[in-house]
Amino acid sequence: MPILPFVSDTKENIAAIVEQAKESGASYILPMFGVTLRKGSREYFYQILDKRFTGIKEKYQSRFGEQYECFSPNYRIRILTDIFEELCVKFGIAGRMRFYQPKTYQQQSILFTNDNSLKI
């Protein structure tokens, strides 16, 4: 994800994402109930919002200003998190990535036989 506040932060969308992840064989999903907007990309993003979602740009400007991280309102995050976690448990999908744990190997010892030949 990201999830776009006021656009895609709906219960139905979160459910669809988790269900499609399950169908695709995902083992984990890293949720972010918001979006990041850098200077430059913010302006482009606002142009697209104006074309596709009338009035939403003004909500972003009013609520987030020049913030880099733009999250859904807290009450929505709680609802979306509950749905996300419930479906992840149901489908056996982790809500975080398991970190790589390399196998540990033990160094083999070098032994000498009675006749001084190597034995590995």
HELIX and SHEET records of a PDB file:
HELIX    1   1 LYS A   11  GLU A   23  1                                  13    
HELIX    2   2 SER A   41  ARG A   52  1                                  12    
HELIX    3   3 ILE A   56  PHE A   64  1                                   9    
HELIX    4   4 ASN A   74  PHE A   91  1                                  18    
SHEET    1   A 2 GLY A  34  THR A  36  0                                        
SHEET    2   A 2 GLU A  69  PHE A  71 -1                                        
SHEET    1   B 2 LEU A 111  PHE A 112  0                                        
SHEET    2   B 2 LEU A 118  LYS A 119 -1                                        
END                                                                             
